Amino acid sequence: MGPSGVGKSVILQALRKAHPEWHFPRSATTRPRRSGEGTLLYHFVTEKEFDALEKDGKLLEWARVHHGARYGTLLEEILPFIEAGKIVVREVDVQGFESIRHHTLFSGEHPRYTLESIFIAPENKEQLITRIKHRAPISEEELARRFGSMERELSYAALCTKQIVNHEGNLQAVITEVEKAL
């Protein structure tokens, strides 16, 4: 995990390509499928189906984001792969991280599984602001909102097992460091 603009998606794309033997769970989501979008990253469900997943305890964590759509981590996308001895790599936001790290499977006196977490950090806040501004046009209001989120997200670094700084221009070194951590 890490703040918006730190490079998580690029790192994950590289890891997917380099390590097809690892498992990258799909998110369940209620958002509509975009034109040409496949099912590699998302398991698309209706609001009613998502309600049932939540009620039946089939979600490790979930949150309402992006204009009301819900996203969640399906236990069936995680546990069978851990049980099979695979490396499971899941990108989460701080809300998801809080839910997972306090879930009974990963917490308590004798947790069933050990949670390993990697925080991707920027060299500095200015680096993030520059990246966010260069990705797409953004209003000053939205930039201020993201800056507030960034402060909160950065505070989670100390809670993670490992912190890796994404130094500008050294993406391959960051990917290699994440691979070693995993």
C-alpha positions in Angstrom: 0.0 0.0 0.0 1.0 3.6 -0.2 -0.4 7.0 -1.1 -2.0 7.9 -4.4 0.6 8.6 -7.1 3.5 6.7 -5.4 3.6 4.0 -8.2 1.8 1.1 -6.7 0.0 0.2 -10.0 3.2 0.3 -12.1 5.0 -1.9 -9.5 2.1 -4.4 -9.5 2.0 -4.6 -13.3 5.7 -5.4 -13.4 5.3 -8.0 -10.6 2.4 -9.7 -12.5 4.5 -9.9 -15.6 7.6 -11.2 -13.9 5.8 -13.6 -11.5 2.9 -15.5 -13.1 3.3 -18.0 -10.3 2.2 -15.5 -7.7 -1.4 -14.8 -7.1 -2.9 -11.3 -7.5 -6.5 -11.5 -6.1 -9.3 -9.7 -7.9 -11.5 -7.2 -6.1 -15.3 -7.7 -6.0 -16.9 -4.4 -7.1 -20.3 -3.0 -7.7 -19.0 -0.4 -10.2 -20.0 -0.9 -13.8 -17.6 -2.6 -16.1 -15.9 -0.2 -18.4 -15.9 -0.7 -22.2 -13.4 -3.4 -23.1 -12.6 -4.2 -19.5 -12.1 -7.9 -18.8 -12.1 -9.8 -15.5 -8.4 -9.8 -14.7 -8.7 -7.2 -11.9 -12.3 -7.3 -10.9 -15.2 -9.6 -10.1 -18.2 -7.5 -11.1 -21.3 -8.0 -8.9 -24.6 -6.3 -8.3 -25.4 -4.4 -5.1 -27.6 -7.3 -4.1 -24.8 -9.8 -4.7 -22.3 -7.7 -2.8 -24.8 -7.5 0.1 -25.0 -11.3 0.1 -21.1 -11.6 0.1 -21.0 -9.3 3.1 -23.8 -11.0 5.0 -22.3 -14.5 4.3 -18.9 -13.5 5.6 -17.2 -14.0 2.3 -15.3 -10.7 2.3 -12.0 -10.2 4.1 -12.6 -6.4 3.9 -14.6 -3.9 1.9 -15.1 -0.2 1.5 -17.4 2.2 -0.4 -15.3 4.4 -2.7 -15.3 6.1 -6.0 -18.7 7.8 -6.0 -20.5 5.1 -4.0 -19.2 1.9 -5.6 -18.2 -0.8 -3.2 -14.9 -2.7 -3.5 -13.9 -5.7 -1.4 -11.4 -8.6 -1.0 -13.1 -12.0 -1.4 -11.8 -14.6 1.0 -12.0 -17.2 -1.9 -9.5 -15.0 -3.8 -7.0 -15.2 -0.8 -7.2 -18.2 1.4 -7.1 -21.1 -1.0 -3.9 -19.6 -2.5 -2.3 -19.1 0.9 -3.2 -22.7 1.8 -1.5 -23.8 -1.4 1.7 -22.1 -0.4 1.5 -19.3 -3.1 2.7 -15.8 -2.6 -0.5 -13.6 -2.6 0.0 -9.9 -3.5 -2.9 -7.6 -2.7 -3.0 -3.8 -3.1 -5.1 -2.2 -0.5 -5.8 1.4 0.7 -5.4 2.3 4.4 -9.1 1.5 5.1 -8.6 -2.1 3.7 -5.3 -2.5 5.6 -7.0 -1.6 8.9 -9.7 -4.2 8.2 -7.3 -6.9 7.3 -4.8 -6.3 10.0 -7.6 -6.5 12.6 -9.3 -9.5 11.0 -9.3 -12.6 13.2 -7.4 -14.5 10.5 -4.4 -12.1 10.8 -4.6 -10.8 14.4 -5.0 -11.9 18.0 -2.9 -14.1 20.2 -2.7 -16.9 17.7 -3.6 -15.7 14.2 -4.0 -18.3 11.6 -1.9 -16.4 9.1 0.9 -13.9 9.3 0.2 -10.6 7.6 3.2 -9.2 5.7 2.7 -5.6 4.5 4.8 -3.4 2.3 4.4 0.4 2.3 5.6 2.1 -0.9 6.7 5.6 0.2 7.6 8.7 -1.9 11.0 10.4 -1.6 9.0 13.4 -0.5 5.5 14.9 -0.7 6.4 17.2 -3.6 7.2 14.0 -5.7 3.6 12.8 -5.1 2.1 16.2 -6.0 4.0 16.3 -9.2 3.0 12.8 -10.2 -0.7 13.4 -9.4 -0.7 16.7 -11.4 1.0 15.0 -14.4 -1.4 12.0 -14.5 -4.4 14.0 -15.4 -5.8 17.6 -15.0 -6.8 18.1 -11.4 -8.5 21.0 -9.7 -6.9 22.8 -6.7 -9.9 21.5 -4.6 -9.2 17.9 -5.6 -5.5 18.4 -5.0 -6.1 19.7 -1.5 -8.4 16.7 -0.8 -5.7 14.3 -2.0 -3.0 16.1 0.0 -5.1 15.6 3.2 -5.5 11.9 2.3 -1.8 11.7 1.6 -0.9 12.9 5.2 -3.2 10.2 6.6 -1.9 7.5 4.3 1.8 8.3 5.0 1.1 7.8 8.8 0.5 4.1 8.1 4.0 3.4 6.9 5.2 2.6 10.5 2.4 0.0 10.8 3.8 -2.0 7.8 6.3 -4.8 8.0 8.5 -3.2 5.4 8.8 0.4 4.0 10.3 0.9 0.5 11.0 4.4 -0.9 10.2 4.8 -4.6 13.1 7.0 -5.6 12.4 9.0 -8.8 14.0 7.3 -11.8 14.8 4.0 -10.0 11.6 2.0 -10.6 13.5 -1.2 -11.3 15.3 -1.0 -8.0 12.0 -0.5 -6.2 10.5 -3.5 -8.0 13.5 -5.6 -7.1 13.3 -4.6 -3.4 9.6 -5.5 -3.4 10.3 -8.9 -5.0 13.0 -9.6 -2.3 10.5 -8.6 0.5 7.9 -10.9 -0.9 
